Amino acid sequence: MVSNDALEVTVKLAANKEIEAQRKLFAELTIAFEPLLKDQVAKGTVYKNFCPMANGSGAYWFSNSENIVNPYMGSAMPSCGEVKETFKVN
């Protein structure tokens, strides 16, 4: 079940203390969480963002704003990325 995948990654993320490992797990969490969001938004808009430099090969994350605040690059490149998809009420 998809929600079990998200839960499993969340537990690993919470237990890990290394920032680089946390960033990789956060990318996995985003992948696991997408089916829970897509076509399920009841109010507002969720933005699926992508940074091509995150984790060395690129990574996605979700946001409630069109403004890019990159969770992967820290203070080095907080605005790196772009909105790739939006999920909203059908």
PyMOL Python script that loads the backbone (N, CA, C, O; Angstrom):
from pymol import cmd

cmd.read_pdbstr("""\
ATOM      1  N   MET A   1       0.840  -1.181   0.000  1.00  0.00           N
ATOM      2  CA  MET A   1       0.000   0.000   0.000  1.00  0.00           C
ATOM      3  C   MET A   1       0.880   1.238   0.000  1.00  0.00           C
ATOM      4  O   MET A   1       1.904   1.276   0.682  1.00  0.00           O
ATOM      5  N   VAL A   2       0.491   2.239  -0.753  1.00  0.00           N
ATOM      6  CA  VAL A   2       1.292   3.444  -0.931  1.00  0.00           C
ATOM      7  C   VAL A   2       1.524   4.184   0.383  1.00  0.00           C
ATOM      8  O   VAL A   2       2.641   4.631   0.641  1.00  0.00           O
ATOM      9  N   SER A   3       0.495   4.323   1.219  1.00  0.00           N
ATOM     10  CA  SER A   3       0.668   5.050   2.469  1.00  0.00           C
ATOM     11  C   SER A   3       1.681   4.355   3.376  1.00  0.00           C
ATOM     12  O   SER A   3       2.370   5.018   4.151  1.00  0.00           O
ATOM     13  N   ASN A   4       1.780   3.036   3.290  1.00  0.00           N
ATOM     14  CA  ASN A   4       2.794   2.310   4.066  1.00  0.00           C
ATOM     15  C   ASN A   4       4.199   2.662   3.585  1.00  0.00           C
ATOM     16  O   ASN A   4       5.126   2.747   4.391  1.00  0.00           O
ATOM     17  N   ASP A   5       4.363   2.867   2.277  1.00  0.00           N
ATOM     18  CA  ASP A   5       5.655   3.286   1.737  1.00  0.00           C
ATOM     19  C   ASP A   5       6.058   4.634   2.313  1.00  0.00           C
ATOM     20  O   ASP A   5       7.201   4.816   2.731  1.00  0.00           O
ATOM     21  N   ALA A   6       5.126   5.575   2.337  1.00  0.00           N
ATOM     22  CA  ALA A   6       5.398   6.908   2.876  1.00  0.00           C
ATOM     23  C   ALA A   6       5.740   6.821   4.363  1.00  0.00           C
ATOM     24  O   ALA A   6       6.661   7.492   4.828  1.00  0.00           O
ATOM     25  N   LEU A   7       5.017   6.015   5.093  1.00  0.00           N
ATOM     26  CA  LEU A   7       5.282   5.846   6.524  1.00  0.00           C
ATOM     27  C   LEU A   7       6.664   5.255   6.758  1.00  0.00           C
ATOM     28  O   LEU A   7       7.395   5.710   7.638  1.00  0.00           O
ATOM     29  N   GLU A   8       7.025   4.250   5.979  1.00  0.00           N
ATOM     30  CA  GLU A   8       8.341   3.613   6.123  1.00  0.00           C
ATOM     31  C   GLU A   8       9.470   4.618   5.888  1.00  0.00           C
ATOM     32  O   GLU A   8      10.437   4.653   6.649  1.00  0.00           O
ATOM     33  N   VAL A   9       9.353   5.422   4.854  1.00  0.00           N
ATOM     34  CA  VAL A   9      10.387   6.418   4.562  1.00  0.00           C
ATOM     35  C   VAL A   9      10.417   7.486   5.652  1.00  0.00           C
ATOM     36  O   VAL A   9      11.493   7.949   6.031  1.00  0.00           O
ATOM     37  N   THR A  10       9.257   7.879   6.156  1.00  0.00           N
ATOM     38  CA  THR A  10       9.187   8.883   7.216  1.00  0.00           C
ATOM     39  C   THR A  10       9.908   8.407   8.472  1.00  0.00           C
ATOM     40  O   THR A  10      10.619   9.183   9.111  1.00  0.00           O
ATOM     41  N   VAL A  11       9.733   7.157   8.822  1.00  0.00           N
ATOM     42  CA  VAL A  11      10.410   6.596   9.998  1.00  0.00           C
ATOM     43  C   VAL A  11      11.929   6.626   9.790  1.00  0.00           C
ATOM     44  O   VAL A  11      12.669   6.991  10.704  1.00  0.00           O
ATOM     45  N   LYS A  12      12.393   6.249   8.610  1.00  0.00           N
ATOM     46  CA  LYS A  12      13.829   6.291   8.304  1.00  0.00           C
ATOM     47  C   LYS A  12      14.358   7.725   8.357  1.00  0.00           C
ATOM     48  O   LYS A  12      15.441   7.978   8.886  1.00  0.00           O
ATOM     49  N   LEU A  13      13.593   8.647   7.812  1.00  0.00           N
ATOM     50  CA  LEU A  13      13.988  10.059   7.798  1.00  0.00           C
ATOM     51  C   LEU A  13      14.126  10.597   9.218  1.00  0.00           C
ATOM     52  O   LEU A  13      15.105  11.272   9.535  1.00  0.00           O
ATOM     53  N   ALA A  14      13.163  10.303  10.059  1.00  0.00           N
ATOM     54  CA  ALA A  14      13.188  10.783  11.442  1.00  0.00           C
ATOM     55  C   ALA A  14      14.355  10.191  12.234  1.00  0.00           C
ATOM     56  O   ALA A  14      14.890  10.848  13.127  1.00  0.00           O
ATOM     57  N   ALA A  15      14.749   8.972  11.919  1.00  0.00           N
ATOM     58  CA  ALA A  15      15.819   8.300  12.658  1.00  0.00           C
ATOM     59  C   ALA A  15      17.213   8.688  12.182  1.00  0.00           C
ATOM     60  O   ALA A  15      18.189   8.455  12.897  1.00  0.00           O
ATOM     61  N   ASN A  16      17.330   9.271  10.998  1.00  0.00           N
ATOM     62  CA  ASN A  16      18.637   9.581  10.421  1.00  0.00           C
ATOM     63  C   ASN A  16      19.088  10.975  10.831  1.00  0.00           C
ATOM     64  O   ASN A  16      18.303  11.922  10.779  1.00  0.00           O
ATOM     65  N   LYS A  17      20.331  11.106  11.233  1.00  0.00           N
ATOM     66  CA  LYS A  17      20.871  12.388  11.708  1.00  0.00           C
ATOM     67  C   LYS A  17      21.747  13.099  10.671  1.00  0.00           C
ATOM     68  O   LYS A  17      22.106  14.261  10.865  1.00  0.00           O
ATOM     69  N   GLU A  18      22.088  12.431   9.592  1.00  0.00           N
ATOM     70  CA  GLU A  18      22.974  13.009   8.577  1.00  0.00           C
ATOM     71  C   GLU A  18      22.163  13.778   7.533  1.00  0.00           C
ATOM     72  O   GLU A  18      21.239  13.223   6.938  1.00  0.00           O
ATOM     73  N   ILE A  19      22.497  15.036   7.309  1.00  0.00           N
ATOM     74  CA  ILE A  19      21.704  15.892   6.419  1.00  0.00           C
ATOM     75  C   ILE A  19      21.667  15.365   4.984  1.00  0.00           C
ATOM     76  O   ILE A  19      20.613  15.425   4.349  1.00  0.00           O
ATOM     77  N   GLU A  20      22.758  14.860   4.460  1.00  0.00           N
ATOM     78  CA  GLU A  20      22.764  14.355   3.078  1.00  0.00           C
ATOM     79  C   GLU A  20      21.862  13.134   2.944  1.00  0.00           C
ATOM     80  O   GLU A  20      21.133  13.002   1.961  1.00  0.00           O
ATOM     81  N   ALA A  21      21.911  12.254   3.919  1.00  0.00           N
ATOM     82  CA  ALA A  21      21.030  11.084   3.911  1.00  0.00           C
ATOM     83  C   ALA A  21      19.574  11.517   4.058  1.00  0.00           C
ATOM     84  O   ALA A  21      18.692  10.945   3.418  1.00  0.00           O
ATOM     85  N   GLN A  22      19.315  12.518   4.892  1.00  0.00           N
ATOM     86  CA  GLN A  22      17.955  13.038   5.062  1.00  0.00           C
ATOM     87  C   GLN A  22      17.430  13.614   3.761  1.00  0.00           C
ATOM     88  O   GLN A  22      16.255  13.435   3.437  1.00  0.00           O
ATOM     89  N   ARG A  23      18.267  14.293   3.017  1.00  0.00           N
ATOM     90  CA  ARG A  23      17.841  14.865   1.735  1.00  0.00           C
ATOM     91  C   ARG A  23      17.463  13.766   0.741  1.00  0.00           C
ATOM     92  O   ARG A  23      16.483  13.902   0.008  1.00  0.00           O
ATOM     93  N   LYS A  24      18.222  12.698   0.717  1.00  0.00           N
ATOM     94  CA  LYS A  24      17.895  11.575  -0.178  1.00  0.00           C
ATOM     95  C   LYS A  24      16.597  10.903   0.253  1.00  0.00           C
ATOM     96  O   LYS A  24      15.776  10.540  -0.589  1.00  0.00           O
ATOM     97  N   LEU A  25      16.412  10.739   1.546  1.00  0.00           N
ATOM     98  CA  LEU A  25      15.173  10.152   2.049  1.00  0.00           C
ATOM     99  C   LEU A  25      13.979  11.065   1.798  1.00  0.00           C
ATOM    100  O   LEU A  25      12.875  10.591   1.526  1.00  0.00           O
ATOM    101  N   PHE A  26      14.200  12.382   1.888  1.00  0.00           N
ATOM    102  CA  PHE A  26      13.127  13.323   1.598  1.00  0.00           C
ATOM    103  C   PHE A  26      12.670  13.185   0.146  1.00  0.00           C
ATOM    104  O   PHE A  26      11.478  13.291  -0.143  1.00  0.00           O
ATOM    105  N   ALA A  27      13.609  12.950  -0.763  1.00  0.00           N
ATOM    106  CA  ALA A  27      13.258  12.720  -2.168  1.00  0.00           C
ATOM    107  C   ALA A  27      12.426  11.448  -2.307  1.00  0.00           C
ATOM    108  O   ALA A  27      11.465  11.412  -3.075  1.00  0.00           O
ATOM    109  N   GLU A  28      12.796  10.407  -1.566  1.00  0.00           N
ATOM    110  CA  GLU A  28      12.017   9.164  -1.575  1.00  0.00           C
ATOM    111  C   GLU A  28      10.624   9.396  -1.004  1.00  0.00           C
ATOM    112  O   GLU A  28       9.642   8.850  -1.508  1.00  0.00           O
ATOM    113  N   LEU A  29      10.540  10.208   0.050  1.00  0.00           N
ATOM    114  CA  LEU A  29       9.248  10.508   0.665  1.00  0.00           C
ATOM    115  C   LEU A  29       8.344  11.244  -0.316  1.00  0.00           C
ATOM    116  O   LEU A  29       7.145  10.972  -0.379  1.00  0.00           O
ATOM    117  N   THR A  30       8.904  12.165  -1.074  1.00  0.00           N
ATOM    118  CA  THR A  30       8.124  12.893  -2.071  1.00  0.00           C
ATOM    119  C   THR A  30       7.529  11.931  -3.095  1.00  0.00           C
ATOM    120  O   THR A  30       6.359  12.053  -3.459  1.00  0.00           O
ATOM    121  N   ILE A  31       8.327  10.981  -3.556  1.00  0.00           N
ATOM    122  CA  ILE A  31       7.847   9.983  -4.519  1.00  0.00           C
ATOM    123  C   ILE A  31       6.729   9.139  -3.901  1.00  0.00           C
ATOM    124  O   ILE A  31       5.706   8.889  -4.537  1.00  0.00           O
ATOM    125  N   ALA A  32       6.935   8.706  -2.664  1.00  0.00           N
ATOM    126  CA  ALA A  32       5.934   7.868  -1.994  1.00  0.00           C
ATOM    127  C   ALA A  32       4.658   8.639  -1.686  1.00  0.00           C
ATOM    128  O   ALA A  32       3.573   8.059  -1.638  1.00  0.00           O
ATOM    129  N   PHE A  33       4.788   9.935  -1.479  1.00  0.00           N
ATOM    130  CA  PHE A  33       3.640  10.757  -1.090  1.00  0.00           C
ATOM    131  C   PHE A  33       2.787  11.198  -2.279  1.00  0.00           C
ATOM    132  O   PHE A  33       1.608  11.508  -2.106  1.00  0.00           O
ATOM    133  N   GLU A  34       3.361  11.232  -3.479  1.00  0.00           N
ATOM    134  CA  GLU A  34       2.634  11.749  -4.641  1.00  0.00           C
ATOM    135  C   GLU A  34       1.287  11.065  -4.877  1.00  0.00           C
ATOM    136  O   GLU A  34       0.303  11.767  -5.105  1.00  0.00           O
ATOM    137  N   PRO A  35       1.191   9.742  -4.835  1.00  0.00           N
ATOM    138  CA  PRO A  35      -0.122   9.126  -5.059  1.00  0.00           C
ATOM    139  C   PRO A  35      -1.162   9.518  -4.008  1.00  0.00           C
ATOM    140  O   PRO A  35      -2.364   9.456  -4.265  1.00  0.00           O
ATOM    141  N   LEU A  36      -0.698   9.915  -2.838  1.00  0.00           N
ATOM    142  CA  LEU A  36      -1.616  10.351  -1.789  1.00  0.00           C
ATOM    143  C   LEU A  36      -2.153  11.753  -2.056  1.00  0.00           C
ATOM    144  O   LEU A  36      -3.205  12.128  -1.540  1.00  0.00           O
ATOM    145  N   LEU A  37      -1.426  12.529  -2.864  1.00  0.00           N
ATOM    146  CA  LEU A  37      -1.835  13.905  -3.183  1.00  0.00           C
ATOM    147  C   LEU A  37      -2.563  14.032  -4.520  1.00  0.00           C
ATOM    148  O   LEU A  37      -3.572  14.729  -4.631  1.00  0.00           O
ATOM    149  N   LYS A  38      -2.038  13.353  -5.521  1.00  0.00           N
ATOM    150  CA  LYS A  38      -2.560  13.497  -6.874  1.00  0.00           C
ATOM    151  C   LYS A  38      -4.037  13.115  -6.924  1.00  0.00           C
ATOM    152  O   LYS A  38      -4.417  12.029  -6.485  1.00  0.00           O
ATOM    153  N   ASP A  39      -4.849  13.989  -7.449  1.00  0.00           N
ATOM    154  CA  ASP A  39      -6.300  13.816  -7.564  1.00  0.00           C
ATOM    155  C   ASP A  39      -6.996  13.713  -6.203  1.00  0.00           C
ATOM    156  O   ASP A  39      -8.134  13.250  -6.127  1.00  0.00           O
ATOM    157  N   GLN A  40      -6.328  14.135  -5.139  1.00  0.00           N
ATOM    158  CA  GLN A  40      -6.906  14.062  -3.805  1.00  0.00           C
ATOM    159  C   GLN A  40      -7.013  15.425  -3.122  1.00  0.00           C
ATOM    160  O   GLN A  40      -7.488  15.500  -1.989  1.00  0.00           O
ATOM    161  N   VAL A  41      -6.587  16.494  -3.775  1.00  0.00           N
ATOM    162  CA  VAL A  41      -6.594  17.819  -3.156  1.00  0.00           C
ATOM    163  C   VAL A  41      -8.035  18.303  -3.006  1.00  0.00           C
ATOM    164  O   VAL A  41      -8.780  18.365  -3.984  1.00  0.00           O
ATOM    165  N   ALA A  42      -8.419  18.643  -1.785  1.00  0.00           N
ATOM    166  CA  ALA A  42      -9.785  19.081  -1.501  1.00  0.00           C
ATOM    167  C   ALA A  42      -9.907  20.603  -1.477  1.00  0.00           C
ATOM    168  O   ALA A  42     -10.999  21.146  -1.647  1.00  0.00           O
ATOM    169  N   LYS A  43      -8.784  21.288  -1.265  1.00  0.00           N
ATOM    170  CA  LYS A  43      -8.815  22.746  -1.174  1.00  0.00           C
ATOM    171  C   LYS A  43      -7.438  23.285  -1.538  1.00  0.00           C
ATOM    172  O   LYS A  43      -6.420  22.699  -1.169  1.00  0.00           O
ATOM    173  N   GLY A  44      -7.408  24.395  -2.258  1.00  0.00           N
ATOM    174  CA  GLY A  44      -6.132  25.011  -2.605  1.00  0.00           C
ATOM    175  C   GLY A  44      -5.399  24.291  -3.715  1.00  0.00           C
ATOM    176  O   GLY A  44      -5.989  23.551  -4.502  1.00  0.00           O
ATOM    177  N   THR A  45      -4.103  24.524  -3.760  1.00  0.00           N
ATOM    178  CA  THR A  45      -3.239  23.956  -4.796  1.00  0.00           C
ATOM    179  C   THR A  45      -1.962  23.437  -4.160  1.00  0.00           C
ATOM    180  O   THR A  45      -1.424  24.055  -3.242  1.00  0.00           O
ATOM    181  N   VAL A  46      -1.480  22.308  -4.645  1.00  0.00           N
ATOM    182  CA  VAL A  46      -0.194  21.762  -4.234  1.00  0.00           C
ATOM    183  C   VAL A  46       0.712  21.827  -5.459  1.00  0.00           C
ATOM    184  O   VAL A  46       0.328  21.398  -6.547  1.00  0.00           O
ATOM    185  N   TYR A  47       1.898  22.358  -5.279  1.00  0.00           N
ATOM    186  CA  TYR A  47       2.851  22.519  -6.368  1.00  0.00           C
ATOM    187  C   TYR A  47       3.939  21.451  -6.257  1.00  0.00           C
ATOM    188  O   TYR A  47       4.551  21.273  -5.204  1.00  0.00           O
ATOM    189  N   LYS A  48       4.160  20.757  -7.353  1.00  0.00           N
ATOM    190  CA  LYS A  48       5.239  19.771  -7.423  1.00  0.00           C
ATOM    191  C   LYS A  48       6.431  20.461  -8.077  1.00  0.00           C
ATOM    192  O   LYS A  48       6.380  20.832  -9.249  1.00  0.00           O
ATOM    193  N   ASN A  49       7.492  20.628  -7.314  1.00  0.00           N
ATOM    194  CA  ASN A  49       8.669  21.365  -7.761  1.00  0.00           C
ATOM    195  C   ASN A  49       9.832  20.413  -8.023  1.00  0.00           C
ATOM    196  O   ASN A  49       9.884  19.304  -7.492  1.00  0.00           O
ATOM    197  N   PHE A  50      10.765  20.877  -8.859  1.00  0.00           N
ATOM    198  CA  PHE A  50      11.926  20.060  -9.198  1.00  0.00           C
ATOM    199  C   PHE A  50      13.179  20.922  -9.237  1.00  0.00           C
ATOM    200  O   PHE A  50      13.178  22.028  -9.776  1.00  0.00           O
ATOM    201  N   CYS A  51      14.246  20.387  -8.652  1.00  0.00           N
ATOM    202  CA  CYS A  51      15.566  21.014  -8.746  1.00  0.00           C
ATOM    203  C   CYS A  51      16.503  20.015  -9.418  1.00  0.00           C
ATOM    204  O   CYS A  51      16.699  18.913  -8.907  1.00  0.00           O
ATOM    205  N   PRO A  52      17.088  20.390 -10.567  1.00  0.00           N
ATOM    206  CA  PRO A  52      17.953  19.455 -11.286  1.00  0.00           C
ATOM    207  C   PRO A  52      19.283  19.181 -10.575  1.00  0.00           C
ATOM    208  O   PRO A  52      19.978  18.222 -10.910  1.00  0.00           O
ATOM    209  N   MET A  53      19.634  20.013  -9.604  1.00  0.00           N
ATOM    210  CA  MET A  53      20.917  19.856  -8.921  1.00  0.00           C
ATOM    211  C   MET A  53      20.799  19.113  -7.588  1.00  0.00           C
ATOM    212  O   MET A  53      21.814  18.710  -7.019  1.00  0.00           O
ATOM    213  N   ALA A  54      19.611  18.931  -7.098  1.00  0.00           N
ATOM    214  CA  ALA A  54      19.429  18.288  -5.794  1.00  0.00           C
ATOM    215  C   ALA A  54      19.897  16.839  -5.814  1.00  0.00           C
ATOM    216  O   ALA A  54      19.627  16.104  -6.764  1.00  0.00           O
ATOM    217  N   ASN A  55      20.583  16.444  -4.783  1.00  0.00           N
ATOM    218  CA  ASN A  55      21.056  15.057  -4.612  1.00  0.00           C
ATOM    219  C   ASN A  55      21.901  14.558  -5.774  1.00  0.00           C
ATOM    220  O   ASN A  55      22.037  13.348  -5.960  1.00  0.00           O
ATOM    221  N   GLY A  56      22.459  15.447  -6.541  1.00  0.00           N
ATOM    222  CA  GLY A  56      23.343  15.065  -7.639  1.00  0.00           C
ATOM    223  C   GLY A  56      22.658  14.691  -8.936  1.00  0.00           C
ATOM    224  O   GLY A  56      23.267  14.780 -10.002  1.00  0.00           O
ATOM    225  N   SER A  57      21.395  14.270  -8.869  1.00  0.00           N
ATOM    226  CA  SER A  57      20.696  13.878 -10.089  1.00  0.00           C
ATOM    227  C   SER A  57      19.310  14.509 -10.219  1.00  0.00           C
ATOM    228  O   SER A  57      18.559  14.189 -11.140  1.00  0.00           O
ATOM    229  N   GLY A  58      18.983  15.392  -9.307  1.00  0.00           N
ATOM    230  CA  GLY A  58      17.694  16.064  -9.335  1.00  0.00           C
ATOM    231  C   GLY A  58      16.705  15.406  -8.390  1.00  0.00           C
ATOM    232  O   GLY A  58      16.758  14.200  -8.148  1.00  0.00           O
ATOM    233  N   ALA A  59      15.798  16.225  -7.858  1.00  0.00           N
ATOM    234  CA  ALA A  59      14.794  15.695  -6.937  1.00  0.00           C
ATOM    235  C   ALA A  59      13.583  16.630  -6.902  1.00  0.00           C
ATOM    236  O   ALA A  59      13.683  17.825  -7.181  1.00  0.00           O
ATOM    237  N   TYR A  60      12.450  16.048  -6.554  1.00  0.00           N
ATOM    238  CA  TYR A  60      11.182  16.762  -6.446  1.00  0.00           C
ATOM    239  C   TYR A  60      10.833  17.034  -4.991  1.00  0.00           C
ATOM    240  O   TYR A  60      11.361  16.391  -4.083  1.00  0.00           O
ATOM    241  N   TRP A  61       9.937  17.997  -4.777  1.00  0.00           N
ATOM    242  CA  TRP A  61       9.311  18.230  -3.484  1.00  0.00           C
ATOM    243  C   TRP A  61       7.986  18.935  -3.718  1.00  0.00           C
ATOM    244  O   TRP A  61       7.745  19.491  -4.789  1.00  0.00           O
ATOM    245  N   PHE A  62       7.133  18.907  -2.707  1.00  0.00           N
ATOM    246  CA  PHE A  62       5.821  19.548  -2.783  1.00  0.00           C
ATOM    247  C   PHE A  62       5.805  20.812  -1.948  1.00  0.00           C
ATOM    248  O   PHE A  62       6.512  20.932  -0.948  1.00  0.00           O
ATOM    249  N   SER A  63       4.971  21.760  -2.389  1.00  0.00           N
ATOM    250  CA  SER A  63       4.843  23.033  -1.690  1.00  0.00           C
ATOM    251  C   SER A  63       3.419  23.543  -1.818  1.00  0.00           C
ATOM    252  O   SER A  63       2.683  23.138  -2.718  1.00  0.00           O
ATOM    253  N   ASN A  64       3.040  24.422  -0.927  1.00  0.00           N
ATOM    254  CA  ASN A  64       1.731  25.064  -1.033  1.00  0.00           C
ATOM    255  C   ASN A  64       1.845  26.456  -1.650  1.00  0.00           C
ATOM    256  O   ASN A  64       0.886  27.227  -1.625  1.00  0.00           O
ATOM    257  N   SER A  65       3.014  26.778  -2.202  1.00  0.00           N
ATOM    258  CA  SER A  65       3.260  28.088  -2.804  1.00  0.00           C
ATOM    259  C   SER A  65       4.000  27.929  -4.128  1.00  0.00           C
ATOM    260  O   SER A  65       4.794  27.005  -4.306  1.00  0.00           O
ATOM    261  N   GLU A  66       3.726  28.846  -5.052  1.00  0.00           N
ATOM    262  CA  GLU A  66       4.462  28.858  -6.325  1.00  0.00           C
ATOM    263  C   GLU A  66       5.902  29.324  -6.135  1.00  0.00           C
ATOM    264  O   GLU A  66       6.760  29.034  -6.969  1.00  0.00           O
ATOM    265  N   ASN A  67       6.173  30.034  -5.061  1.00  0.00           N
ATOM    266  CA  ASN A  67       7.526  30.511  -4.786  1.00  0.00           C
ATOM    267  C   ASN A  67       8.429  29.332  -4.449  1.00  0.00           C
ATOM    268  O   ASN A  67       8.085  28.492  -3.617  1.00  0.00           O
ATOM    269  N   ILE A  68       9.569  29.278  -5.092  1.00  0.00           N
ATOM    270  CA  ILE A  68      10.509  28.184  -4.873  1.00  0.00           C
ATOM    271  C   ILE A  68      11.330  28.438  -3.609  1.00  0.00           C
ATOM    272  O   ILE A  68      12.017  29.451  -3.484  1.00  0.00           O
ATOM    273  N   VAL A  69      11.239  27.503  -2.691  1.00  0.00           N
ATOM    274  CA  VAL A  69      12.080  27.483  -1.496  1.00  0.00           C
ATOM    275  C   VAL A  69      12.623  26.057  -1.422  1.00  0.00           C
ATOM    276  O   VAL A  69      11.980  25.158  -0.880  1.00  0.00           O
ATOM    277  N   ASN A  70      13.793  25.876  -1.965  1.00  0.00           N
ATOM    278  CA  ASN A  70      14.381  24.559  -2.173  1.00  0.00           C
ATOM    279  C   ASN A  70      14.829  23.927  -0.849  1.00  0.00           C
ATOM    280  O   ASN A  70      15.690  24.482  -0.167  1.00  0.00           O
ATOM    281  N   PRO A  71      14.258  22.780  -0.480  1.00  0.00           N
ATOM    282  CA  PRO A  71      14.646  22.138   0.770  1.00  0.00           C
ATOM    283  C   PRO A  71      15.942  21.329   0.674  1.00  0.00           C
ATOM    284  O   PRO A  71      16.451  20.858   1.691  1.00  0.00           O
ATOM    285  N   TYR A  72      16.470  21.168  -0.517  1.00  0.00           N
ATOM    286  CA  TYR A  72      17.647  20.331  -0.715  1.00  0.00           C
ATOM    287  C   TYR A  72      18.964  21.092  -0.691  1.00  0.00           C
ATOM    288  O   TYR A  72      19.981  20.553  -0.254  1.00  0.00           O
ATOM    289  N   MET A  73      18.959  22.327  -1.150  1.00  0.00           N
ATOM    290  CA  MET A  73      20.205  23.037  -1.379  1.00  0.00           C
ATOM    291  C   MET A  73      20.636  23.928  -0.213  1.00  0.00           C
ATOM    292  O   MET A  73      21.685  24.568  -0.285  1.00  0.00           O
ATOM    293  N   GLY A  74      19.851  23.979   0.847  1.00  0.00           N
ATOM    294  CA  GLY A  74      20.198  24.810   1.994  1.00  0.00           C
ATOM    295  C   GLY A  74      20.337  26.261   1.600  1.00  0.00           C
ATOM    296  O   GLY A  74      19.633  26.739   0.711  1.00  0.00           O
ATOM    297  N   SER A  75      21.240  26.964   2.258  1.00  0.00           N
ATOM    298  CA  SER A  75      21.415  28.394   1.977  1.00  0.00           C
ATOM    299  C   SER A  75      22.208  28.638   0.697  1.00  0.00           C
ATOM    300  O   SER A  75      22.282  29.773   0.225  1.00  0.00           O
ATOM    301  N   ALA A  76      22.803  27.586   0.127  1.00  0.00           N
ATOM    302  CA  ALA A  76      23.615  27.743  -1.080  1.00  0.00           C
ATOM    303  C   ALA A  76      22.777  28.176  -2.289  1.00  0.00           C
ATOM    304  O   ALA A  76      23.199  29.045  -3.052  1.00  0.00           O
ATOM    305  N   MET A  77      21.603  27.582  -2.466  1.00  0.00           N
ATOM    306  CA  MET A  77      20.774  27.883  -3.631  1.00  0.00           C
ATOM    307  C   MET A  77      19.293  27.699  -3.272  1.00  0.00           C
ATOM    308  O   MET A  77      18.638  26.792  -3.784  1.00  0.00           O
ATOM    309  N   PRO A  78      18.777  28.548  -2.405  1.00  0.00           N
ATOM    310  CA  PRO A  78      17.398  28.339  -1.929  1.00  0.00           C
ATOM    311  C   PRO A  78      16.321  28.508  -2.991  1.00  0.00           C
ATOM    312  O   PRO A  78      15.203  28.025  -2.811  1.00  0.00           O
ATOM    313  N   SER A  79      16.631  29.182  -4.090  1.00  0.00           N
ATOM    314  CA  SER A  79      15.610  29.403  -5.125  1.00  0.00           C
ATOM    315  C   SER A  79      15.816  28.550  -6.373  1.00  0.00           C
ATOM    316  O   SER A  79      15.176  28.782  -7.398  1.00  0.00           O
ATOM    317  N   CYS A  80      16.715  27.557  -6.288  1.00  0.00           N
ATOM    318  CA  CYS A  80      16.956  26.683  -7.428  1.00  0.00           C
ATOM    319  C   CYS A  80      15.780  25.727  -7.596  1.00  0.00           C
ATOM    320  O   CYS A  80      15.430  24.999  -6.667  1.00  0.00           O
ATOM    321  N   GLY A  81      15.182  25.727  -8.760  1.00  0.00           N
ATOM    322  CA  GLY A  81      14.097  24.810  -9.052  1.00  0.00           C
ATOM    323  C   GLY A  81      12.966  25.495  -9.792  1.00  0.00           C
ATOM    324  O   GLY A  81      12.992  26.704 -10.026  1.00  0.00           O
ATOM    325  N   GLU A  82      11.973  24.698 -10.155  1.00  0.00           N
ATOM    326  CA  GLU A  82      10.804  25.227 -10.855  1.00  0.00           C
ATOM    327  C   GLU A  82       9.594  24.340 -10.606  1.00  0.00           C
ATOM    328  O   GLU A  82       9.720  23.159 -10.284  1.00  0.00           O
ATOM    329  N   VAL A  83       8.425  24.936 -10.763  1.00  0.00           N
ATOM    330  CA  VAL A  83       7.181  24.181 -10.637  1.00  0.00           C
ATOM    331  C   VAL A  83       7.037  23.312 -11.878  1.00  0.00           C
ATOM    332  O   VAL A  83       7.112  23.810 -13.001  1.00  0.00           O
ATOM    333  N   LYS A  84       6.830  22.013 -11.678  1.00  0.00           N
ATOM    334  CA  LYS A  84       6.670  21.075 -12.787  1.00  0.00           C
ATOM    335  C   LYS A  84       5.229  20.633 -12.981  1.00  0.00           C
ATOM    336  O   LYS A  84       4.828  20.271 -14.087  1.00  0.00           O
ATOM    337  N   GLU A  85       4.442  20.661 -11.893  1.00  0.00           N
ATOM    338  CA  GLU A  85       3.069  20.194 -11.972  1.00  0.00           C
ATOM    339  C   GLU A  85       2.282  20.798 -10.825  1.00  0.00           C
ATOM    340  O   GLU A  85       2.846  21.123  -9.780  1.00  0.00           O
ATOM    341  N   THR A  86       0.979  20.949 -11.019  1.00  0.00           N
ATOM    342  CA  THR A  86       0.119  21.428  -9.939  1.00  0.00           C
ATOM    343  C   THR A  86      -1.010  20.443  -9.719  1.00  0.00           C
ATOM    344  O   THR A  86      -1.554  19.873 -10.665  1.00  0.00           O
ATOM    345  N   PHE A  87      -1.349  20.254  -8.469  1.00  0.00           N
ATOM    346  CA  PHE A  87      -2.490  19.414  -8.084  1.00  0.00           C
ATOM    347  C   PHE A  87      -3.498  20.334  -7.411  1.00  0.00           C
ATOM    348  O   PHE A  87      -3.159  21.041  -6.462  1.00  0.00           O
ATOM    349  N   LYS A  88      -4.734  20.329  -7.898  1.00  0.00           N
ATOM    350  CA  LYS A  88      -5.762  21.157  -7.293  1.00  0.00           C
ATOM    351  C   LYS A  88      -7.121  20.488  -7.421  1.00  0.00           C
ATOM    352  O   LYS A  88      -7.268  19.449  -8.065  1.00  0.00           O
ATOM    353  N   VAL A  89      -8.091  21.100  -6.802  1.00  0.00           N
ATOM    354  CA  VAL A  89      -9.443  20.547  -6.815  1.00  0.00           C
ATOM    355  C   VAL A  89      -9.915  20.416  -8.254  1.00  0.00           C
ATOM    356  O   VAL A  89      -9.787  21.356  -9.038  1.00  0.00           O
ATOM    357  N   ASN A  90     -10.456  19.265  -8.603  1.00  0.00           N
ATOM    358  CA  ASN A  90     -10.969  19.039  -9.969  1.00  0.00           C
ATOM    359  C   ASN A  90     -12.314  19.666 -10.160  1.00  0.00           C
ATOM    360  O   ASN A  90     -12.889  19.573 -11.245  1.00  0.00           O
TER     361      ASN A  90
END
""", "prot")
cmd.dss("prot")
cmd.show_as("cartoon", "prot")
cmd.util.cbc("prot")
cmd.orient("prot")
